[in-house]
Amino acid sequence: MIGPRAGTRVWLAAGVTDMRCGIDSLAAKVHTVLAEDPYAGHVFAFRGRRGDLIKLLWSDGDGMCLLTKRLERGRFIWPQADSGSVMLSVAQLSMLLEGIDWRRPERTWQPRAAA
């Protein structure tokens, strides 16, 4: 996944997911639990119980792709809901994958006041 295409939606599956699931099981969860089409080209993110492992599922038009990332330190920030999904922007997905709190990003600089 070099970068999502324009108009790509990113969905976080709320709650925890069994991280032993592969492409077929996760695509079935997208279809049945989230009521979305796993082959529509959107990105679907799943998080394990411990919070340090995330799986992204998406269809690139040629087939299904699965990306797995485990943080060495820290946890992925996830919604507190037990069911449903949350839509993110592509920028928020980038922050999520870096382990940054995508809900409240903070600037590292302050704009100067006009003199």
VEXDOMAR-938133 format. One line per field, with one value per atom (N, C-alpha, C): atom name; z, y, x; residue number from 0. Coordinates in pm, 1 decimal, padded with zeros to 6 digits. Each point is the difference from the previous one (the first is absolute). Layout:
VEXDOMAR-938133
atom = c(CA  ...)
pz = c(Z  ...)
py = c(Y  ...)
px = c(X  ...)
n = c(NUM  ...)
This chain:
VEXDOMAR-938133
atom = c(N  CA  C  N  CA  C  N  CA  C  N  CA  C  N  CA  C  N  CA  C  N  CA  C  N  CA  C  N  CA  C  N  CA  C  N  CA  C  N  CA  C  N  CA  C  N  CA  C  N  CA  C  N  CA  C  N  CA  C  N  CA  C  N  CA  C  N  CA  C  N  CA  C  N  CA  C  N  CA  C  N  CA  C  N  CA  C  N  CA  C  N  CA  C  N  CA  C  N  CA  C  N  CA  C  N  CA  C  N  CA  C  N  CA  C  N  CA  C  N  CA  C  N  CA  C  N  CA  C  N  CA  C  N  CA  C  N  CA  C  N  CA  C  N  CA  C  N  CA  C  N  CA  C  N  CA  C  N  CA  C  N  CA  C  N  CA  C  N  CA  C  N  CA  C  N  CA  C  N  CA  C  N  CA  C  N  CA  C  N  CA  C  N  CA  C  N  CA  C  N  CA  C  N  CA  C  N  CA  C  N  CA  C  N  CA  C  N  CA  C  N  CA  C  N  CA  C  N  CA  C  N  CA  C  N  CA  C  N  CA  C  N  CA  C  N  CA  C  N  CA  C  N  CA  C  N  CA  C  N  CA  C  N  CA  C  N  CA  C  N  CA  C  N  CA  C  N  CA  C  N  CA  C  N  CA  C  N  CA  C  N  CA  C  N  CA  C  N  CA  C  N  CA  C  N  CA  C  N  CA  C  N  CA  C  N  CA  C  N  CA  C  N  CA  C  N  CA  C  N  CA  C  N  CA  C  N  CA  C  N  CA  C  N  CA  C  N  CA  C  N  CA  C  N  CA  C  N  CA  C  N  CA  C  N  CA  C  N  CA  C  N  CA  C  N  CA  C  N  CA  C  N  CA  C  N  CA  C  N  CA  C  N  CA  C  N  CA  C  N  CA  C)
pz = c(00000.0  00000.0  00000.0  -00116.9  -00012.2  00047.6  -00039.5  00043.6  -00053.8  00080.5  -00046.7  -00115.2  -00086.6  -00110.2  00054.4  -00080.8  00040.0  00022.7  00103.6  00030.8  00080.5  00038.6  00079.6  00141.9  00049.6  00138.9  00085.9  00124.9  00096.4  00113.5  00025.7  00105.2  00108.7  00125.5  00115.2  00052.8  00014.2  00059.8  00151.3  00063.4  00145.0  00072.6  00120.1  00078.2  -00035.2  00048.1  -00026.1  -00101.0  -00073.7  -00102.4  00029.1  -00027.9  00012.8  -00105.5  00041.5  -00093.2  -00071.6  00028.6  -00077.1  -00132.9  -00017.3  -00125.3  -00116.2  -00114.2  -00122.6  -00091.6  -00126.7  -00097.8  -00011.0  -00016.8  -00020.5  00121.4  00119.8  00121.9  00021.7  -00023.7  00017.6  -00104.7  -00124.5  -00104.1  00036.8  00059.5  00044.3  00111.9  00092.0  00108.0  -00056.6  -00100.1  -00063.5  -00058.2  -00065.8  -00066.2  00100.2  00100.8  00091.8  00116.1  00065.1  00119.9  -00035.5  -00093.5  -00034.4  -00110.8  -00066.3  -00110.2  -00112.0  -00032.3  -00108.8  -00100.1  -00119.8  -00103.6  00012.9  00034.1  00017.2  -00130.2  -00114.5  -00129.7  -00062.3  00076.4  -00051.5  -00008.5  00049.4  -00005.3  00123.1  00100.0  00123.6  00093.8  00100.6  00095.5  00128.1  00050.5  00123.6  00100.1  00119.0  00101.8  00117.3  00050.6  00112.0  00102.3  00127.6  00109.1  00092.1  00050.8  00093.9  00142.0  00088.7  00139.6  00072.1  -00019.8  00069.3  -00052.8  -00124.0  -00054.0  -00069.8  -00004.0  -00065.3  -00142.6  -00045.7  -00132.4  -00076.9  -00125.5  -00084.9  -00134.3  -00061.5  -00134.1  -00086.7  -00121.1  -00097.7  -00117.7  -00042.5  -00112.0  -00106.1  -00126.3  -00108.8  -00130.6  -00095.2  -00133.5  -00093.1  -00072.9  -00090.7  -00144.5  -00022.2  -00133.8  -00061.5  00039.5  -00048.4  00099.0  00126.8  00104.7  00135.6  00103.1  00136.8  00056.3  00077.0  00063.7  00151.3  00070.4  00146.0  00052.5  00078.4  00062.7  00149.2  00060.8  00144.9  00056.7  00109.0  00066.5  00150.3  00061.3  00145.2  00052.2  00098.7  00062.1  00102.7  -00001.4  00098.7  00138.8  00003.4  00125.4  -00024.1  00098.6  -00010.5  -00056.2  -00018.8  -00047.6  -00108.5  -00088.4  -00099.3  00068.0  -00029.8  00056.3  -00073.1  00075.3  -00058.7  00065.8  -00071.0  00061.0  00114.7  00096.9  00116.9  -00025.2  -00110.9  -00028.8  -00016.1  00034.3  -00012.1  -00137.9  -00072.4  -00132.2  -00093.9  -00128.0  -00099.3  -00060.0  -00062.5  -00064.0  00007.5  -00021.4  00000.7  -00129.8  -00069.0  -00123.5  00030.1  -00058.5  00014.7  -00135.3  00003.5  -00122.2  -00024.2  -00118.0  -00031.6  00090.0  00031.8  00090.0  00139.5  00048.6  00131.3  -00001.1  -00110.8  -00010.7  00009.2  -00064.5  00007.8  00143.5  00073.0  00140.6  00081.6  -00023.7  00071.0  -00018.6  -00123.7  -00028.5  00063.6  00029.0  00067.2  00152.0  00051.4  00143.8  00060.8  -00083.4  00046.2  00030.2  00102.6  00033.8  -00108.4  -00090.2  -00114.9  00039.9  00123.2  00044.0  00035.4  00052.3  00043.4  -00044.4  -00128.9  -00042.0  00042.6  00039.7  00044.4  -00089.2  -00025.6  -00077.4  00085.3  -00065.4  00072.3  -00003.3  -00067.9  -00006.6  00022.6  00042.1  00022.1  -00104.0  -00067.4  -00096.3  00070.7  -00065.2  00058.7  -00009.8  00102.9  -00001.3  -00089.3  -00067.5  -00087.6  00084.3  -00041.7  00077.2  -00036.0)
py = c(-00117.4  00117.4  00122.5  00050.7  00121.1  00119.1  00007.5  00104.9  -00027.2  00025.9  -00024.6  00092.5  -00047.9  00081.0  00112.1  00102.0  00109.8  -00054.4  00044.8  -00043.7  -00128.4  -00053.1  -00122.5  00030.4  -00081.0  00013.4  -00097.3  00038.7  -00084.5  -00028.5  -00126.0  -00041.1  -00074.8  00042.5  -00073.7  -00086.7  -00127.9  -00089.8  00014.2  00052.4  00022.4  -00133.7  00003.3  -00122.4  -00070.8  -00122.4  -00078.9  -00109.7  -00037.8  -00102.8  -00108.2  -00123.6  -00111.8  00017.3  00023.3  00027.4  -00125.3  -00114.9  -00120.2  -00000.8  00089.8  00006.9  00040.7  -00059.1  00034.0  00082.0  00004.8  00081.9  -00040.8  -00128.4  -00044.9  00027.1  -00026.1  00022.6  00147.9  00083.7  00143.8  00056.1  -00049.0  00044.5  -00039.6  -00118.0  -00042.5  00090.3  00041.2  00091.8  00135.5  00048.3  00126.6  -00009.6  -00110.4  -00017.7  -00018.9  -00085.5  -00032.5  00098.3  00034.3  00084.0  00149.1  00044.5  00142.3  00035.7  -00100.2  00019.3  00085.1  -00024.9  00069.8  -00103.3  00046.8  -00086.4  -00002.3  -00114.0  -00004.0  00020.0  -00010.2  00012.8  00138.4  00096.7  00134.0  00088.6  -00046.2  00079.0  00083.7  -00012.2  00074.0  -00079.0  00067.5  -00061.8  -00030.0  -00120.8  -00042.5  -00038.5  00059.5  -00021.8  -00077.3  -00095.5  -00085.0  00000.3  -00003.2  00004.4  -00118.2  -00054.8  -00111.0  00045.9  -00096.7  00028.3  00081.3  -00033.2  00071.3  00140.9  00025.0  00134.7  00034.2  -00093.2  00030.4  -00056.1  -00067.7  -00060.1  00050.2  00036.4  00048.1  -00070.9  -00026.0  -00057.0  00090.3  00030.4  00078.0  -00089.6  00005.3  -00079.9  00093.5  -00020.5  00078.9  -00075.5  00035.8  -00057.9  00105.0  -00037.1  00095.1  -00015.3  -00080.3  -00021.6  -00129.3  -00043.3  -00126.3  -00112.7  00034.3  -00099.6  00066.9  -00082.0  00051.9  00013.2  00105.6  00026.1  00000.1  -00046.5  -00001.6  00051.9  00106.4  00056.2  -00022.8  -00046.8  -00019.7  00085.5  00072.3  00079.1  -00020.8  -00021.9  -00013.7  00109.8  00074.4  00103.3  -00064.3  00041.2  -00050.4  00056.6  00126.3  00064.5  00074.3  00004.8  00074.5  -00082.8  00065.9  -00064.6  00086.7  -00063.4  00072.8  00060.0  00126.6  00068.7  -00049.7  -00044.1  -00061.9  00054.5  00004.7  00045.3  -00092.3  00053.6  -00077.2  -00084.5  00020.6  -00073.8  -00149.0  -00081.9  -00145.4  -00051.1  00075.4  -00045.0  00118.5  -00028.6  00104.9  00035.1  00117.2  00043.0  00151.6  00047.3  00142.5  00029.8  00107.0  00036.4  00101.3  -00022.7  00089.8  00058.4  00108.9  00052.6  -00074.8  00015.3  -00064.3  00056.1  00129.7  00060.8  -00060.9  -00022.5  -00061.7  -00143.7  -00072.0  -00135.6  00003.4  00097.0  00012.5  00021.6  00084.9  00022.7  -00126.5  -00069.8  -00124.6  -00099.4  -00017.5  -00096.7  00037.5  00128.2  00044.6  -00005.3  -00037.5  -00005.8  00134.3  00095.3  00134.7  00001.0  00074.2  00012.9  00082.5  -00066.0  00064.3  00081.9  -00017.7  00073.6  00144.3  00023.9  00134.4  00031.1  00010.1  00033.0  00142.0  00019.6  00132.0  00049.1  00128.2  00059.8  00004.5  -00012.6  00009.0  00141.9  00090.4  00138.7  00087.4  00120.6  00097.1  00111.4  00033.7  00110.5  00131.1  00082.6  00128.9  00096.6  00079.1  00105.7  00113.2  00062.0  00113.6  00115.3  00055.0  00109.0  00135.4)
px = c(00085.2  -00085.2  00089.0  00025.9  00079.8  -00080.6  -00122.3  -00089.2  -00138.3  -00101.4  -00136.5  -00037.5  -00085.5  -00050.1  -00089.0  -00020.3  -00088.2  -00140.7  -00064.4  -00135.6  -00008.0  00114.8  00000.8  -00045.9  -00089.5  -00044.7  00079.0  00020.5  00070.0  -00096.1  -00026.0  -00093.1  00074.3  -00019.1  00050.9  -00112.3  00025.3  -00098.3  00011.0  -00104.5  00002.1  00007.3  00051.2  00014.8  00129.7  00013.4  00120.4  -00030.4  00101.9  -00011.4  00102.7  -00034.9  00092.4  00108.3  00122.1  00108.1  00050.8  -00057.5  00032.4  -00073.0  -00097.7  -00077.3  00088.8  -00026.9  00070.9  -00088.7  00038.4  -00071.5  -00146.3  -00025.9  -00137.9  -00087.9  00051.0  -00078.7  -00027.2  00100.0  -00019.5  -00095.3  00007.8  -00094.0  -00142.3  -00017.1  -00132.8  -00051.1  00088.8  -00040.0  -00042.1  00072.2  -00036.4  -00140.2  -00027.3  -00129.6  -00114.0  00019.6  -00109.5  -00013.7  00110.2  -00006.2  -00007.7  00083.2  00002.4  -00098.5  -00056.4  -00096.5  00058.8  00125.9  00069.1  00050.3  00032.9  00055.2  00151.7  00059.9  00145.5  00076.9  -00066.6  00065.1  -00019.6  -00049.9  -00028.9  00124.5  00113.4  00122.3  00026.1  -00084.6  00019.8  00090.9  00054.4  00091.3  -00076.7  00015.9  -00065.8  00108.5  -00006.3  00102.2  -00058.2  00079.7  -00039.5  00112.8  -00037.5  00098.0  -00020.4  00110.8  -00005.2  -00027.5  -00014.0  -00034.4  00107.3  00127.4  00107.3  00020.6  -00039.9  00008.0  00129.8  00095.2  00126.7  00008.0  -00106.0  -00003.4  -00121.7  00021.9  -00108.2  00010.6  -00115.7  -00005.3  -00086.9  00049.8  -00073.8  -00033.8  -00124.1  -00047.9  -00054.4  00039.1  -00055.8  00015.8  -00082.5  00006.7  00059.3  00104.8  00064.2  -00046.6  -00102.2  -00050.9  00050.4  00120.2  00056.0  -00020.2  -00020.0  -00016.3  -00007.2  -00013.6  -00006.3  00141.0  00021.8  00128.4  -00019.3  00099.8  -00003.8  00133.4  -00007.2  00118.7  -00012.1  00106.4  00003.7  00111.6  -00028.9  00102.3  -00010.2  00115.2  00008.0  00092.1  -00047.2  00082.1  00092.8  00124.2  00096.3  -00029.4  -00043.0  -00038.3  -00129.1  -00085.6  -00124.0  -00113.8  -00113.4  -00122.1  -00063.3  -00074.6  -00077.3  -00122.5  -00029.3  -00116.5  -00123.5  -00101.1  -00119.3  -00124.9  -00112.6  -00125.7  -00041.8  -00070.7  -00041.7  -00124.8  -00068.7  -00123.8  00028.2  -00099.1  00013.7  -00038.8  -00080.1  -00044.0  -00011.5  -00013.3  -00011.9  00134.6  00004.8  00123.6  00011.9  00121.4  00029.5  00074.9  -00038.9  00068.1  00109.7  00118.0  00114.2  00037.6  00075.2  00059.2  00131.4  00054.9  00127.6  00110.1  -00006.0  00098.7  -00009.2  -00121.6  -00017.1  00052.4  -00018.3  00055.0  00151.8  00062.6  00145.9  00045.6  -00072.2  00034.5  -00020.6  -00110.3  -00028.6  00112.7  00046.2  00106.0  00132.9  00019.6  00122.1  -00012.8  -00117.1  -00020.0  -00036.8  -00040.0  -00037.9  -00149.2  -00039.2  -00141.2  -00068.9  -00069.9  -00064.5  -00122.1  -00049.1  -00118.5  00031.9  00122.0  00039.7  00143.3  00023.2  00137.2  00034.4  00123.0  00044.5  00112.6  -00001.1  00108.3  00126.0  00112.5  00126.8  00054.8  -00068.7  00041.2  -00120.9  00025.9  -00106.8  00012.4  -00108.9  00009.1  00032.9  00077.5  00036.4  -00115.8  -00014.0  -00102.4  00047.9  -00095.3  00035.0  00052.2  00112.2  00062.8  -00053.5)
n = c(0  0  0  1  1  1  2  2  2  3  3  3  4  4  4  5  5  5  6  6  6  7  7  7  8  8  8  9  9  9  10  10  10  11  11  11  12  12  12  13  13  13  14  14  14  15  15  15  16  16  16  17  17  17  18  18  18  19  19  19  20  20  20  21  21  21  22  22  22  23  23  23  24  24  24  25  25  25  26  26  26  27  27  27  28  28  28  29  29  29  30  30  30  31  31  31  32  32  32  33  33  33  34  34  34  35  35  35  36  36  36  37  37  37  38  38  38  39  39  39  40  40  40  41  41  41  42  42  42  43  43  43  44  44  44  45  45  45  46  46  46  47  47  47  48  48  48  49  49  49  50  50  50  51  51  51  52  52  52  53  53  53  54  54  54  55  55  55  56  56  56  57  57  57  58  58  58  59  59  59  60  60  60  61  61  61  62  62  62  63  63  63  64  64  64  65  65  65  66  66  66  67  67  67  68  68  68  69  69  69  70  70  70  71  71  71  72  72  72  73  73  73  74  74  74  75  75  75  76  76  76  77  77  77  78  78  78  79  79  79  80  80  80  81  81  81  82  82  82  83  83  83  84  84  84  85  85  85  86  86  86  87  87  87  88  88  88  89  89  89  90  90  90  91  91  91  92  92  92  93  93  93  94  94  94  95  95  95  96  96  96  97  97  97  98  98  98  99  99  99  100  100  100  101  101  101  102  102  102  103  103  103  104  104  104  105  105  105  106  106  106  107  107  107  108  108  108  109  109  109  110  110  110  111  111  111  112  112  112  113  113  113  114  114  114)
